[in-house]
Amino acid sequence: MNLPRHAYFGGRIVPYGEAKIGVLTHGLNYGTGVFAGIRGYWNDEEKELFVFRPRDHFRRFLESTKLLGMELTETEEALVNATLELVRTEGHREDCYIRPLAFYSDEAIGVRLHNLTPAISIVAFPYGQYLPNEEAVHATISSWRRVDDNMIPARGKIVGSYVNSALAKTDAQRAGFDEAIVLNADGHVCEGSAENFFLVRNGVVVTPPVTENILEGITRRTAIELLREGLGREVVERPIDRTEIYLAEEAFFSGTGVQVAAITRVAHRPIGTGAIGPITRDLRRLYFETVRGRRPEYRRWCHPVYAANRESARPESPAAVQGDRKLRVAG
Ligand SMILES: Cc1ncc(COP(=O)(O)O)c(C=O)c1O
């Protein structure tokens, strides 16, 4: 990967080489940071780059900082604007990935969350696929269990807890699989190493609720809305037993990285026919049209980088945000 040319750091955009921290930094030593992962999608007909649901990502980002007791003055709006300015400065005209990070910046020894000073950085760089084949993922069930809300809050995107994801991912890949499915401490299906999980049984789409120690995924919420409203599918949020995976007609991951990726085999067992199923295929099609700004009804989620004064530059209207909140309460 080529390094970015710039970073948002210390409240302004600086050359990437100036965005440096010392080895004693608290967030580096103790994992006391939170992050986000946001995608920008290039739309070639409009010659526009759309950042997908940045407000929702930054809302979750700020919620994660709250879990670590960080006192920040930056608002959701200010972080979205900083991101758009950064991407404009980089001048990306292709799909890209944006990585905001908030971390305790003190160069100090001592495990704690109080009496520390948070800092924020954001970088953006060109990015393609996260998984090699999004239409045929071979996953395994990990022997690692997902962190619990009373261990490290799983609903936050907390730096330290990604050791849990990394353990699951590396074991899966070393064993020849593409991805891991991680269970809860109580044995229910939780999510992938860095993506949410869905399956289809008897035509109904099922995904674990937010109380099952999942990350409250933005793509998960997008998928639920697209399935219900765009594709007229029933979606149920309920705990999932491990063996339901083996009986599922379809299964897929959702996440900013994986987008919507079909799981076609789990631990060498075919899911359904062993090929991508119709619901996953329809959802993938609608998802990619949506994120590239080609669906007027979901255009509010797509923030244009270059046409800042266009009418669609003010997406996620209050009504839209409210609709979103309703969905969130539901799941
Ligand atoms: C553990 C975990 N679960 C789920 C997701 C998917 O979340 P989102 O759709 O917000 O990217 C991610 C990726 O950020 C993740 O790291």
The ligand as an SDF file (V2000), in Angstrom:
LIG
                    3D

 16 16  0  0  0  0  0  0  0  0999 V2000
  -15.7420   -6.4650   14.4490 C   0  0  0  0  0  0  0  0  0  0  0  0
  -16.4720   -5.8080   13.3230 C   0  0  0  0  0  0  0  0  0  0  0  0
  -17.7490   -6.1450   13.0940 N   0  0  0  0  0  0  0  0  0  0  0  0
  -18.4590   -5.5720   12.0880 C   0  0  0  0  0  0  0  0  0  0  0  0
  -17.9030   -4.6400   11.2520 C   0  0  0  0  0  0  0  0  0  0  0  0
  -18.7130   -3.9850   10.1870 C   0  0  0  0  0  0  0  0  0  0  0  0
  -19.0130   -2.6700   10.5560 O   0  0  0  0  0  0  0  0  0  0  0  0
  -19.3030   -1.5360    9.4790 P   0  0  0  0  0  0  0  0  0  0  0  0
  -20.3760   -2.0670    8.6120 O   0  0  0  0  0  0  0  0  0  0  0  0
  -19.7210   -0.3600   10.2660 O   0  0  0  0  0  0  0  0  0  0  0  0
  -18.0460   -1.3410    8.7290 O   0  0  0  0  0  0  0  0  0  0  0  0
  -16.5560   -4.2810   11.4280 C   0  0  0  0  0  0  0  0  0  0  0  0
  -15.9170   -3.3200   10.5400 C   0  0  0  0  0  0  0  0  0  0  0  0
  -15.7630   -2.2020   10.8250 O   0  0  0  0  0  0  0  0  0  0  0  0
  -15.8370   -4.8550   12.5010 C   0  0  0  0  0  0  0  0  0  0  0  0
  -14.5700   -4.5210   12.7300 O   0  0  0  0  0  0  0  0  0  0  0  0
  1  2  1  0
  2  3  1  0
  2 15  2  0
  3  4  2  0
  4  5  1  0
  5  6  1  0
  5 12  2  0
  6  7  1  0
  7  8  1  0
  8  9  2  0
  8 10  1  0
  8 11  1  0
 12 13  1  0
 12 15  1  0
 13 14  2  0
 15 16  1  0
M  END
$$$$
